[in-house]
Amino acid sequence: MKESQYIWKDGKLVPWAEATTHILSHTLHYGNAVFEGTRAYMTKKGLAIFRLKEHIRRLLDSAKIVCIKSPYTQEELEKAHIELLRANRNDYHGNVYIRPIMYLGYGVMGVSHINAPVSVAIAAWEWGAYLGEDGINNGIKVKTSSFVRNPTKAMMGKAKVAANYLNSQMAKHEALSCGCDEALLLDDNGFVAEGSGECFFIVRNGKLVTPPYDNTLESITQATTIELARDMGIPIEQRRITRDEVYIADEAFFTGTAAEITPVRELDARVIGNGKAGEMTKKLQEAF
Ligand code: PPE
């Protein structure tokens, strides 16, 4: 991990190594913390945060869903992001990934979280291609997970909450241990939900298809990709997809803040399309 000088923690900039927390922090035991992944891109004018307002809005929405009272407003969090990137500017030479997290600290034990103190920290570091340079250029190998994506009857996928990622982590581990790069999780009805940390798209007969967000995060990169497709005159459909439809798709790709647009070249040992990054995928990558 590429460290930078400061981390923003509860209103102050603290040295990276000092942004620590107590071992009895509530979140560490019960998994209730909400977070975001946001990117800042290096432009000619310096770093520019992509969709900052949308990411902070989602962070506050996640907090609302899981009953964490945010100590900060939308505006305060926006300012904090900018303050942090400014303070660390000499450490950044390329694109930066920003990870704000709102978590429950030390003070109470037991499952009930309402009386636990709420802290917010923001870290930002340079992070390259999430699924590898080769992955983003030539596509990745994916496995349909044996784990069902957290069903809405049990979990709340619209909250970007740490606990939801145990499901992602087990799916990812299974995929990696089977020699694949990423997992594709189906919902409890057997339709494609999302990747362990990405949304999913296919291309069939010149049309872009992505599942609705019934069980999943409301993805900012998915929304951006849909917007780009509309601008480019590509027909787009938001409907359910089955795994066998993916096998016979012309192209497939994942989208996410970390993953950006990553082509999928294989699912469950079936080669997708020409087995490389598809033409429409490449066009969308370029536009993105
Ligand atoms: N689904 C899940 C489960 C998910 O975690 C992400 C983002 C998405 C969809 C795409 O959402 P968006 O970033 O708004 O387009 N995953 C974040 C965390 C990755 C990680 O390993 O940590 C991310 O991409 O930042």
py3Dmol code that shows the C-alpha trace and the ligand (Angstrom):
import py3Dmol

protein = """\
ATOM      1  CA  MET A   1       0.000   0.000   0.000  1.00  0.00           C
ATOM      2  CA  LYS A   2       1.268   3.410  -0.986  1.00  0.00           C
ATOM      3  CA  GLU A   3       1.091   5.571   2.113  1.00  0.00           C
ATOM      4  CA  SER A   4       0.572   9.308   2.064  1.00  0.00           C
ATOM      5  CA  GLN A   5       1.360  11.836   4.756  1.00  0.00           C
ATOM      6  CA  TYR A   6      -2.011  12.440   6.410  1.00  0.00           C
ATOM      7  CA  ILE A   7      -5.315  10.814   7.188  1.00  0.00           C
ATOM      8  CA  TRP A   8      -8.300  12.974   8.090  1.00  0.00           C
ATOM      9  CA  LYS A   9      -9.705  11.707  11.385  1.00  0.00           C
ATOM     10  CA  ASP A  10     -12.584  13.262  13.324  1.00  0.00           C
ATOM     11  CA  GLY A  11     -11.927  16.746  12.046  1.00  0.00           C
ATOM     12  CA  LYS A  12      -8.128  16.750  12.153  1.00  0.00           C
ATOM     13  CA  LEU A  13      -5.294  15.773   9.852  1.00  0.00           C
ATOM     14  CA  VAL A  14      -3.197  13.156  11.622  1.00  0.00           C
ATOM     15  CA  PRO A  15      -0.016  11.426  10.414  1.00  0.00           C
ATOM     16  CA  TRP A  16      -0.834   8.226   8.481  1.00  0.00           C
ATOM     17  CA  ALA A  17       0.678   5.909  11.115  1.00  0.00           C
ATOM     18  CA  GLU A  18      -1.265   7.530  13.943  1.00  0.00           C
ATOM     19  CA  ALA A  19      -4.732   6.973  12.485  1.00  0.00           C
ATOM     20  CA  THR A  20      -5.435   4.041  14.798  1.00  0.00           C
ATOM     21  CA  THR A  21      -8.395   2.860  16.857  1.00  0.00           C
ATOM     22  CA  HIS A  22      -9.037   0.818  20.020  1.00  0.00           C
ATOM     23  CA  ILE A  23      -9.228  -2.981  19.807  1.00  0.00           C
ATOM     24  CA  LEU A  24     -12.664  -2.869  21.448  1.00  0.00           C
ATOM     25  CA  SER A  25     -14.084  -0.543  18.811  1.00  0.00           C
ATOM     26  CA  HIS A  26     -17.662  -1.665  18.240  1.00  0.00           C
ATOM     27  CA  THR A  27     -17.301  -1.910  14.470  1.00  0.00           C
ATOM     28  CA  LEU A  28     -14.411  -4.340  14.715  1.00  0.00           C
ATOM     29  CA  HIS A  29     -16.634  -6.850  16.511  1.00  0.00           C
ATOM     30  CA  TYR A  30     -19.994  -6.465  14.778  1.00  0.00           C
ATOM     31  CA  GLY A  31     -19.213  -5.091  11.308  1.00  0.00           C
ATOM     32  CA  ASN A  32     -21.287  -1.927  11.286  1.00  0.00           C
ATOM     33  CA  ALA A  33     -19.309   0.756   9.495  1.00  0.00           C
ATOM     34  CA  VAL A  34     -20.289   2.589   6.343  1.00  0.00           C
ATOM     35  CA  PHE A  35     -17.738   3.579   3.772  1.00  0.00           C
ATOM     36  CA  GLU A  36     -17.184   4.832   0.272  1.00  0.00           C
ATOM     37  CA  GLY A  37     -14.682   4.335  -2.467  1.00  0.00           C
ATOM     38  CA  THR A  38     -14.129   7.466  -4.513  1.00  0.00           C
ATOM     39  CA  ARG A  39     -11.490   8.295  -7.090  1.00  0.00           C
ATOM     40  CA  ALA A  40      -9.626  11.472  -7.847  1.00  0.00           C
ATOM     41  CA  TYR A  41      -8.118  11.689 -11.304  1.00  0.00           C
ATOM     42  CA  MET A  42      -4.946  13.570 -12.119  1.00  0.00           C
ATOM     43  CA  THR A  43      -5.844  16.233 -14.669  1.00  0.00           C
ATOM     44  CA  LYS A  44      -3.787  19.035 -16.201  1.00  0.00           C
ATOM     45  CA  LYS A  45      -5.089  21.269 -13.429  1.00  0.00           C
ATOM     46  CA  GLY A  46      -4.285  18.778 -10.668  1.00  0.00           C
ATOM     47  CA  LEU A  47      -6.420  16.187  -8.890  1.00  0.00           C
ATOM     48  CA  ALA A  48     -10.149  16.266  -9.541  1.00  0.00           C
ATOM     49  CA  ILE A  49     -12.513  14.165  -7.431  1.00  0.00           C
ATOM     50  CA  PHE A  50     -14.968  12.200  -9.569  1.00  0.00           C
ATOM     51  CA  ARG A  51     -18.623  12.460  -8.428  1.00  0.00           C
ATOM     52  CA  LEU A  52     -17.696  13.685  -4.943  1.00  0.00           C
ATOM     53  CA  LYS A  53     -21.209  14.867  -4.075  1.00  0.00           C
ATOM     54  CA  GLU A  54     -22.796  11.575  -5.146  1.00  0.00           C
ATOM     55  CA  HIS A  55     -20.336   9.509  -3.091  1.00  0.00           C
ATOM     56  CA  ILE A  56     -20.856  11.568   0.051  1.00  0.00           C
ATOM     57  CA  ARG A  57     -24.594  11.498  -0.445  1.00  0.00           C
ATOM     58  CA  ARG A  58     -24.416   7.710  -0.620  1.00  0.00           C
ATOM     59  CA  LEU A  59     -22.237   7.588   2.509  1.00  0.00           C
ATOM     60  CA  LEU A  60     -24.854   9.567   4.422  1.00  0.00           C
ATOM     61  CA  ASP A  61     -27.639   7.415   2.973  1.00  0.00           C
ATOM     62  CA  SER A  62     -25.770   4.263   4.049  1.00  0.00           C
ATOM     63  CA  ALA A  63     -25.452   5.714   7.573  1.00  0.00           C
ATOM     64  CA  LYS A  64     -29.172   6.404   7.646  1.00  0.00           C
ATOM     65  CA  ILE A  65     -30.005   2.853   6.568  1.00  0.00           C
ATOM     66  CA  VAL A  66     -27.946   1.291   9.371  1.00  0.00           C
ATOM     67  CA  CYS A  67     -28.903   3.891  12.008  1.00  0.00           C
ATOM     68  CA  ILE A  68     -25.543   5.578  12.434  1.00  0.00           C
ATOM     69  CA  LYS A  69     -25.906   9.275  13.158  1.00  0.00           C
ATOM     70  CA  SER A  70     -23.352  11.161  11.086  1.00  0.00           C
ATOM     71  CA  PRO A  71     -21.418  13.742  13.106  1.00  0.00           C
ATOM     72  CA  TYR A  72     -20.788  15.669   9.860  1.00  0.00           C
ATOM     73  CA  THR A  73     -22.891  17.203   7.125  1.00  0.00           C
ATOM     74  CA  GLN A  74     -22.567  16.684   3.387  1.00  0.00           C
ATOM     75  CA  GLU A  75     -20.711  20.000   3.047  1.00  0.00           C
ATOM     76  CA  GLU A  76     -18.331  19.259   5.910  1.00  0.00           C
ATOM     77  CA  LEU A  77     -17.422  15.902   4.422  1.00  0.00           C
ATOM     78  CA  GLU A  78     -16.906  17.412   0.967  1.00  0.00           C
ATOM     79  CA  LYS A  79     -14.550  19.980   2.466  1.00  0.00           C
ATOM     80  CA  ALA A  80     -12.706  17.316   4.448  1.00  0.00           C
ATOM     81  CA  HIS A  81     -12.017  15.314   1.255  1.00  0.00           C
ATOM     82  CA  ILE A  82     -10.557  18.367  -0.454  1.00  0.00           C
ATOM     83  CA  GLU A  83      -8.561  19.409   2.615  1.00  0.00           C
ATOM     84  CA  LEU A  84      -6.993  15.941   2.773  1.00  0.00           C
ATOM     85  CA  LEU A  85      -5.995  15.824  -0.896  1.00  0.00           C
ATOM     86  CA  ARG A  86      -4.507  19.306  -0.614  1.00  0.00           C
ATOM     87  CA  ALA A  87      -2.494  18.353   2.476  1.00  0.00           C
ATOM     88  CA  ASN A  88      -1.136  15.229   0.750  1.00  0.00           C
ATOM     89  CA  ARG A  89      -0.619  16.753  -2.680  1.00  0.00           C
ATOM     90  CA  ASN A  90       3.128  16.180  -2.756  1.00  0.00           C
ATOM     91  CA  ASP A  91       2.578  12.440  -2.267  1.00  0.00           C
ATOM     92  CA  TYR A  92       0.343  12.051  -5.305  1.00  0.00           C
ATOM     93  CA  HIS A  93       1.711  11.638  -8.817  1.00  0.00           C
ATOM     94  CA  GLY A  94      -1.183   9.793 -10.403  1.00  0.00           C
ATOM     95  CA  ASN A  95      -4.810   8.882  -9.733  1.00  0.00           C
ATOM     96  CA  VAL A  96      -5.882   8.565  -6.123  1.00  0.00           C
ATOM     97  CA  TYR A  97      -8.423   6.338  -4.374  1.00  0.00           C
ATOM     98  CA  ILE A  98     -10.254   7.881  -1.431  1.00  0.00           C
ATOM     99  CA  ARG A  99     -11.737   5.796   1.366  1.00  0.00           C
ATOM    100  CA  PRO A 100     -13.951   7.603   3.854  1.00  0.00           C
ATOM    101  CA  ILE A 101     -15.277   5.395   6.648  1.00  0.00           C
ATOM    102  CA  MET A 102     -17.799   6.160   9.373  1.00  0.00           C
ATOM    103  CA  TYR A 103     -17.403   3.659  12.166  1.00  0.00           C
ATOM    104  CA  LEU A 104     -18.329   2.903  15.752  1.00  0.00           C
ATOM    105  CA  GLY A 105     -15.599   3.370  18.320  1.00  0.00           C
ATOM    106  CA  TYR A 106     -14.802   2.337  21.841  1.00  0.00           C
ATOM    107  CA  GLY A 107     -17.208   2.585  24.747  1.00  0.00           C
ATOM    108  CA  VAL A 108     -19.906  -0.081  24.682  1.00  0.00           C
ATOM    109  CA  MET A 109     -19.961  -3.814  24.036  1.00  0.00           C
ATOM    110  CA  GLY A 110     -22.874  -6.009  23.011  1.00  0.00           C
ATOM    111  CA  VAL A 111     -24.723  -6.092  19.723  1.00  0.00           C
ATOM    112  CA  SER A 112     -26.719  -2.887  20.208  1.00  0.00           C
ATOM    113  CA  HIS A 113     -24.802  -0.093  18.537  1.00  0.00           C
ATOM    114  CA  ILE A 114     -26.865   2.962  19.289  1.00  0.00           C
ATOM    115  CA  ASN A 115     -24.740   4.182  22.204  1.00  0.00           C
ATOM    116  CA  ALA A 116     -21.382   3.597  20.553  1.00  0.00           C
ATOM    117  CA  PRO A 117     -19.454   6.762  19.606  1.00  0.00           C
ATOM    118  CA  VAL A 118     -19.293   7.533  15.881  1.00  0.00           C
ATOM    119  CA  SER A 119     -15.974   8.395  14.222  1.00  0.00           C
ATOM    120  CA  VAL A 120     -15.133   9.357  10.670  1.00  0.00           C
ATOM    121  CA  ALA A 121     -11.814   8.884   8.934  1.00  0.00           C
ATOM    122  CA  ILE A 122     -10.753   9.569   5.349  1.00  0.00           C
ATOM    123  CA  ALA A 123      -7.661   8.048   3.789  1.00  0.00           C
ATOM    124  CA  ALA A 124      -6.431   8.568   0.238  1.00  0.00           C
ATOM    125  CA  TRP A 125      -3.638   6.833  -1.606  1.00  0.00           C
ATOM    126  CA  GLU A 126      -2.528   6.038  -5.139  1.00  0.00           C
ATOM    127  CA  TRP A 127      -4.206   2.867  -6.330  1.00  0.00           C
ATOM    128  CA  GLY A 128      -3.739   1.471  -9.830  1.00  0.00           C
ATOM    129  CA  ALA A 129      -5.848  -1.060 -11.748  1.00  0.00           C
ATOM    130  CA  TYR A 130      -8.009  -2.948  -9.195  1.00  0.00           C
ATOM    131  CA  LEU A 131      -8.111  -6.140 -11.231  1.00  0.00           C
ATOM    132  CA  GLY A 132      -4.621  -5.745 -12.678  1.00  0.00           C
ATOM    133  CA  GLU A 133      -3.211  -3.932 -15.705  1.00  0.00           C
ATOM    134  CA  ASP A 134      -3.642  -7.036 -17.844  1.00  0.00           C
ATOM    135  CA  GLY A 135      -7.216  -7.351 -16.581  1.00  0.00           C
ATOM    136  CA  ILE A 136      -8.299  -3.853 -17.517  1.00  0.00           C
ATOM    137  CA  ASN A 137      -6.665  -4.153 -20.955  1.00  0.00           C
ATOM    138  CA  ASN A 138      -7.392  -7.744 -21.931  1.00  0.00           C
ATOM    139  CA  GLY A 139     -10.172  -8.908 -19.640  1.00  0.00           C
ATOM    140  CA  ILE A 140     -10.468 -11.144 -16.595  1.00  0.00           C
ATOM    141  CA  LYS A 141     -11.588 -14.674 -15.797  1.00  0.00           C
ATOM    142  CA  VAL A 142     -14.707 -14.861 -13.675  1.00  0.00           C
ATOM    143  CA  LYS A 143     -16.478 -17.599 -11.736  1.00  0.00           C
ATOM    144  CA  THR A 144     -20.157 -17.701 -10.840  1.00  0.00           C
ATOM    145  CA  SER A 145     -20.097 -17.815  -7.066  1.00  0.00           C
ATOM    146  CA  SER A 146     -21.531 -20.594  -4.947  1.00  0.00           C
ATOM    147  CA  PHE A 147     -22.501 -17.775  -2.575  1.00  0.00           C
ATOM    148  CA  VAL A 148     -25.811 -15.999  -3.215  1.00  0.00           C
ATOM    149  CA  ARG A 149     -25.533 -12.192  -2.993  1.00  0.00           C
ATOM    150  CA  ASN A 150     -26.873 -10.982   0.376  1.00  0.00           C
ATOM    151  CA  PRO A 151     -30.635 -11.295  -0.134  1.00  0.00           C
ATOM    152  CA  THR A 152     -32.736  -8.227   0.723  1.00  0.00           C
ATOM    153  CA  LYS A 153     -34.744 -10.332   3.166  1.00  0.00           C
ATOM    154  CA  ALA A 154     -31.624 -10.525   5.354  1.00  0.00           C
ATOM    155  CA  MET A 155     -29.281  -7.688   4.454  1.00  0.00           C
ATOM    156  CA  MET A 156     -29.531  -4.214   2.970  1.00  0.00           C
ATOM    157  CA  GLY A 157     -27.537  -3.886  -0.209  1.00  0.00           C
ATOM    158  CA  LYS A 158     -28.187  -0.170  -0.689  1.00  0.00           C
ATOM    159  CA  ALA A 159     -26.002   0.503   2.317  1.00  0.00           C
ATOM    160  CA  LYS A 160     -22.290   0.313   1.627  1.00  0.00           C
ATOM    161  CA  VAL A 161     -21.736  -1.276   5.014  1.00  0.00           C
ATOM    162  CA  ALA A 162     -18.703  -3.331   6.029  1.00  0.00           C
ATOM    163  CA  ALA A 163     -20.813  -6.334   7.076  1.00  0.00           C
ATOM    164  CA  ASN A 164     -22.098  -6.770   3.516  1.00  0.00           C
ATOM    165  CA  TYR A 165     -18.540  -7.464   2.428  1.00  0.00           C
ATOM    166  CA  LEU A 166     -18.168 -10.774   4.226  1.00  0.00           C
ATOM    167  CA  ASN A 167     -20.380 -12.153   1.472  1.00  0.00           C
ATOM    168  CA  SER A 168     -18.175 -10.420  -1.119  1.00  0.00           C
ATOM    169  CA  GLN A 169     -14.978 -11.575   0.559  1.00  0.00           C
ATOM    170  CA  MET A 170     -15.966 -15.245   0.637  1.00  0.00           C
ATOM    171  CA  ALA A 171     -17.072 -15.098  -3.004  1.00  0.00           C
ATOM    172  CA  LYS A 172     -13.816 -13.406  -4.001  1.00  0.00           C
ATOM    173  CA  HIS A 173     -11.748 -15.931  -2.067  1.00  0.00           C
ATOM    174  CA  GLU A 174     -13.562 -18.804  -3.734  1.00  0.00           C
ATOM    175  CA  ALA A 175     -13.016 -17.282  -7.186  1.00  0.00           C
ATOM    176  CA  LEU A 176      -9.302 -16.654  -6.581  1.00  0.00           C
ATOM    177  CA  SER A 177      -8.728 -20.116  -5.170  1.00  0.00           C
ATOM    178  CA  CYS A 178     -10.317 -21.553  -8.315  1.00  0.00           C
ATOM    179  CA  GLY A 179      -7.816 -19.679 -10.478  1.00  0.00           C
ATOM    180  CA  CYS A 180     -10.199 -16.889 -11.483  1.00  0.00           C
ATOM    181  CA  ASP A 181      -9.856 -13.140 -10.963  1.00  0.00           C
ATOM    182  CA  GLU A 182     -13.328 -12.235  -9.738  1.00  0.00           C
ATOM    183  CA  ALA A 183     -16.680 -13.660  -8.657  1.00  0.00           C
ATOM    184  CA  LEU A 184     -20.084 -13.072 -10.217  1.00  0.00           C
ATOM    185  CA  LEU A 185     -22.778 -13.364  -7.556  1.00  0.00           C
ATOM    186  CA  LEU A 186     -26.348 -14.328  -8.364  1.00  0.00           C
ATOM    187  CA  ASP A 187     -29.325 -13.157  -6.332  1.00  0.00           C
ATOM    188  CA  ASP A 188     -31.577 -15.515  -4.386  1.00  0.00           C
ATOM    189  CA  ASN A 189     -33.712 -16.001  -7.502  1.00  0.00           C
ATOM    190  CA  GLY A 190     -30.735 -17.028  -9.605  1.00  0.00           C
ATOM    191  CA  PHE A 191     -30.356 -13.807 -11.585  1.00  0.00           C
ATOM    192  CA  VAL A 192     -27.074 -11.921 -11.878  1.00  0.00           C
ATOM    193  CA  ALA A 193     -26.698  -9.472  -8.997  1.00  0.00           C
ATOM    194  CA  GLU A 194     -23.149  -8.040  -9.023  1.00  0.00           C
ATOM    195  CA  GLY A 195     -19.467  -8.793  -8.580  1.00  0.00           C
ATOM    196  CA  SER A 196     -17.775  -8.849  -5.175  1.00  0.00           C
ATOM    197  CA  GLY A 197     -17.127  -5.124  -5.599  1.00  0.00           C
ATOM    198  CA  GLU A 198     -18.507  -4.208  -9.022  1.00  0.00           C
ATOM    199  CA  CYS A 199     -21.652  -3.984 -11.124  1.00  0.00           C
ATOM    200  CA  PHE A 200     -22.041  -6.060 -14.245  1.00  0.00           C
ATOM    201  CA  PHE A 201     -22.934  -5.408 -17.873  1.00  0.00           C
ATOM    202  CA  ILE A 202     -23.271  -7.530 -20.995  1.00  0.00           C
ATOM    203  CA  VAL A 203     -23.550  -6.601 -24.656  1.00  0.00           C
ATOM    204  CA  ARG A 204     -25.939  -8.576 -26.859  1.00  0.00           C
ATOM    205  CA  ASN A 205     -26.763  -7.703 -30.454  1.00  0.00           C
ATOM    206  CA  GLY A 206     -25.480  -4.174 -30.092  1.00  0.00           C
ATOM    207  CA  LYS A 207     -27.486  -3.558 -26.907  1.00  0.00           C
ATOM    208  CA  LEU A 208     -26.039  -2.910 -23.475  1.00  0.00           C
ATOM    209  CA  VAL A 209     -27.764  -4.807 -20.650  1.00  0.00           C
ATOM    210  CA  THR A 210     -27.294  -4.404 -16.898  1.00  0.00           C
ATOM    211  CA  PRO A 211     -29.392  -5.781 -14.039  1.00  0.00           C
ATOM    212  CA  PRO A 212     -31.640  -3.514 -11.948  1.00  0.00           C
ATOM    213  CA  TYR A 213     -30.360  -2.736  -8.459  1.00  0.00           C
ATOM    214  CA  ASP A 214     -32.868  -4.785  -6.511  1.00  0.00           C
ATOM    215  CA  ASN A 215     -30.262  -6.545  -4.379  1.00  0.00           C
ATOM    216  CA  THR A 216     -27.299  -4.329  -4.919  1.00  0.00           C
ATOM    217  CA  LEU A 217     -25.602  -1.065  -4.272  1.00  0.00           C
ATOM    218  CA  GLU A 218     -26.810   1.908  -6.290  1.00  0.00           C
ATOM    219  CA  SER A 219     -23.615   2.167  -8.229  1.00  0.00           C
ATOM    220  CA  ILE A 220     -22.213   5.473  -9.340  1.00  0.00           C
ATOM    221  CA  THR A 221     -20.014   3.958 -12.072  1.00  0.00           C
ATOM    222  CA  GLN A 222     -22.970   1.950 -13.387  1.00  0.00           C
ATOM    223  CA  ALA A 223     -25.017   5.161 -13.598  1.00  0.00           C
ATOM    224  CA  THR A 224     -22.110   6.921 -15.324  1.00  0.00           C
ATOM    225  CA  THR A 225     -21.735   4.075 -17.835  1.00  0.00           C
ATOM    226  CA  ILE A 226     -25.461   4.212 -18.633  1.00  0.00           C
ATOM    227  CA  GLU A 227     -25.196   7.986 -19.099  1.00  0.00           C
ATOM    228  CA  LEU A 228     -22.186   7.602 -21.406  1.00  0.00           C
ATOM    229  CA  ALA A 229     -23.950   4.908 -23.425  1.00  0.00           C
ATOM    230  CA  ARG A 230     -26.990   7.172 -23.875  1.00  0.00           C
ATOM    231  CA  ASP A 231     -24.719  10.035 -24.993  1.00  0.00           C
ATOM    232  CA  MET A 232     -23.054   7.701 -27.479  1.00  0.00           C
ATOM    233  CA  GLY A 233     -26.379   6.482 -28.832  1.00  0.00           C
ATOM    234  CA  ILE A 234     -25.912   2.918 -27.557  1.00  0.00           C
ATOM    235  CA  PRO A 235     -29.245   1.265 -26.688  1.00  0.00           C
ATOM    236  CA  ILE A 236     -29.382   0.312 -23.021  1.00  0.00           C
ATOM    237  CA  GLU A 237     -31.697  -2.047 -21.171  1.00  0.00           C
ATOM    238  CA  GLN A 238     -31.933  -2.510 -17.429  1.00  0.00           C
ATOM    239  CA  ARG A 239     -33.337  -5.996 -16.854  1.00  0.00           C
ATOM    240  CA  ARG A 240     -32.509  -9.316 -15.257  1.00  0.00           C
ATOM    241  CA  ILE A 241     -29.710 -11.434 -16.712  1.00  0.00           C
ATOM    242  CA  THR A 242     -29.123 -15.169 -16.231  1.00  0.00           C
ATOM    243  CA  ARG A 243     -25.729 -16.869 -16.151  1.00  0.00           C
ATOM    244  CA  ASP A 244     -26.348 -18.731 -19.403  1.00  0.00           C
ATOM    245  CA  GLU A 245     -27.184 -15.453 -21.115  1.00  0.00           C
ATOM    246  CA  VAL A 246     -23.745 -14.219 -20.072  1.00  0.00           C
ATOM    247  CA  TYR A 247     -22.136 -17.311 -21.649  1.00  0.00           C
ATOM    248  CA  ILE A 248     -23.598 -16.371 -25.035  1.00  0.00           C
ATOM    249  CA  ALA A 249     -23.157 -12.597 -24.716  1.00  0.00           C
ATOM    250  CA  ASP A 250     -20.963 -10.796 -27.253  1.00  0.00           C
ATOM    251  CA  GLU A 251     -19.167  -8.847 -24.506  1.00  0.00           C
ATOM    252  CA  ALA A 252     -19.241  -8.510 -20.743  1.00  0.00           C
ATOM    253  CA  PHE A 253     -17.626  -6.137 -18.265  1.00  0.00           C
ATOM    254  CA  PHE A 254     -17.579  -5.047 -14.651  1.00  0.00           C
ATOM    255  CA  THR A 255     -17.890  -1.446 -13.487  1.00  0.00           C
ATOM    256  CA  GLY A 256     -16.942   0.139 -10.179  1.00  0.00           C
ATOM    257  CA  THR A 257     -14.981   2.984  -8.707  1.00  0.00           C
ATOM    258  CA  ALA A 258     -11.991   0.747  -8.060  1.00  0.00           C
ATOM    259  CA  ALA A 259     -12.496  -1.528 -11.097  1.00  0.00           C
ATOM    260  CA  GLU A 260     -13.497   1.344 -13.446  1.00  0.00           C
ATOM    261  CA  ILE A 261     -14.526  -0.573 -16.603  1.00  0.00           C
ATOM    262  CA  THR A 262     -12.908  -4.023 -16.607  1.00  0.00           C
ATOM    263  CA  PRO A 263     -13.679  -6.433 -19.464  1.00  0.00           C
ATOM    264  CA  VAL A 264     -14.684 -10.019 -18.671  1.00  0.00           C
ATOM    265  CA  ARG A 265     -13.159 -12.517 -21.084  1.00  0.00           C
ATOM    266  CA  GLU A 266     -14.356 -15.747 -19.504  1.00  0.00           C
ATOM    267  CA  LEU A 267     -17.160 -16.882 -17.197  1.00  0.00           C
ATOM    268  CA  ASP A 268     -17.122 -20.438 -15.805  1.00  0.00           C
ATOM    269  CA  ALA A 269     -14.678 -21.567 -18.496  1.00  0.00           C
ATOM    270  CA  ARG A 270     -16.917 -20.250 -21.311  1.00  0.00           C
ATOM    271  CA  VAL A 271     -15.099 -17.706 -23.464  1.00  0.00           C
ATOM    272  CA  ILE A 272     -17.163 -14.528 -23.877  1.00  0.00           C
ATOM    273  CA  GLY A 273     -17.247 -13.173 -27.438  1.00  0.00           C
ATOM    274  CA  ASN A 274     -13.764 -13.081 -28.922  1.00  0.00           C
ATOM    275  CA  GLY A 275     -12.131 -13.672 -25.516  1.00  0.00           C
ATOM    276  CA  LYS A 276     -10.677 -10.171 -25.374  1.00  0.00           C
ATOM    277  CA  ALA A 277     -11.909  -6.715 -24.459  1.00  0.00           C
ATOM    278  CA  GLY A 278     -14.968  -6.182 -26.686  1.00  0.00           C
ATOM    279  CA  GLU A 279     -15.398  -3.294 -29.115  1.00  0.00           C
ATOM    280  CA  MET A 280     -18.212  -1.596 -27.204  1.00  0.00           C
ATOM    281  CA  THR A 281     -16.399  -2.195 -23.925  1.00  0.00           C
ATOM    282  CA  LYS A 282     -13.318  -0.451 -25.312  1.00  0.00           C
ATOM    283  CA  LYS A 283     -15.397   2.488 -26.549  1.00  0.00           C
ATOM    284  CA  LEU A 284     -16.989   2.901 -23.135  1.00  0.00           C
ATOM    285  CA  GLN A 285     -13.626   2.562 -21.384  1.00  0.00           C
ATOM    286  CA  GLU A 286     -12.250   5.324 -23.540  1.00  0.00           C
ATOM    287  CA  ALA A 287     -15.231   7.612 -22.939  1.00  0.00           C
ATOM    288  CA  PHE A 288     -15.067   6.911 -19.208  1.00  0.00           C
TER     289      PHE A 288
END
"""
ligand_1 = """\
25
PPE
N -21.197 -3.354 -5.976
C -20.413 -3.545 -4.903
C -20.685 -4.680 -3.996
C -19.357 -2.662 -4.679
O -18.581 -2.841 -3.611
C -19.106 -1.618 -5.584
C -17.963 -0.686 -5.370
C -19.961 -1.477 -6.696
C -20.989 -2.359 -6.853
C -19.791 -0.355 -7.667
O -20.182 0.863 -7.103
P -19.554 2.250 -7.563
O -18.173 2.295 -7.042
O -20.457 3.270 -6.987
O -19.595 2.266 -9.022
N -16.846 -1.239 -4.692
C -15.891 -0.382 -4.046
C -15.017 -1.160 -3.087
C -13.931 -2.000 -3.660
C -13.032 -2.585 -2.604
O -12.371 -3.576 -2.884
O -12.981 -2.054 -1.494
C -15.116 0.469 -5.033
O -15.091 0.157 -6.223
O -14.565 1.476 -4.600
"""
view = py3Dmol.view(width=600, height=400)
view.addModel(protein, "pdb")
view.setStyle({"model": 0}, {"cartoon": {"style": "trace"}})
view.addModel(ligand_1, "xyz")
view.setStyle({"model": 1}, {"stick": {}})
view.zoomTo()
view.show()
